[in-house]
């Protein structure tokens, strides 16, 4: 377990709810549309404080993991309120402790911006998904618009100390990890995206 | 008004308030730091740095209400590029306009940038063509 990473997100867990209040209201509907496609046995990678749990449709069997015990602690009430089976575990996305081909669906929500080695994390998700299993991602990425991308690069020097990187090329990483990219939808500019990919059969 | 529309309208007003605050604050700070004797290149670097610092400070305060991306992305464009433009102006002309005039231009620049970002967002939003991988 990466202890420095864990400590960083434990610190951030104290203010995470406050910092994401507006974002949740702005992006809630888009998340709900994306997560409506979850089916079968589901894995949520980097659950944070569980702000996304209310967007999941009822009745699913979900395992939600996060590297930070502080985040998991704050997610407990939301997990208990979910009308289905939702279990929480402290676990690093880069070293998942699940057998190969365990899950039908994997979901992420602003996750790949925070994982030190995003490609390794995606390969772990690939390993744990069944063939034809779906990966549903709500992520922010590096813009393809030059002046905005430059600003994201500059801001990342600061934001990575307290939270996420702002300049990850997550869509390319999904393909590099072996997934078939099925759908990519811009939610805000070309930065915040809903992404659907699939592990090939 | 339907609650979703009301919420969207309030967020849009918040975006504009954020833009005008960052634009006005950057213009005022640049006016205070850059004089016509300042070399233009130095002035633009000062403007860019001041704009970045102010946008981060104001953006962080606005993030809980507006969301990180809506507060930070337009704010960074206003702060960084606006700071360079304001510094260029203040190093070239002998401060013919008052501080109020400079701040007014900063506010107008902030509002214009937010409007442009809203339009750009509308143009970009939606499905992106996916090539088979």
Interface residues (C-beta under 8 A of the other chain):
Chain A: X18 X19 X20 X21 X22 X23 X25 X26 X27 X29 X140 X147 X148 X151 X152 X154 X155 X158 X175 X179 X180 X181 X182 X183 X184 X185 X186 X187 X188 X189 X190 X191 X192 X193
Chain B: X4 X7 X11 X14 X52 X56 X63 X64 X65 X66 X67 X68 X69 X70 X71 X72 X73 X76 X77 X80 X81 X117 X120 X121 X124 X125 X126 X127 X128 X130 X132 X133
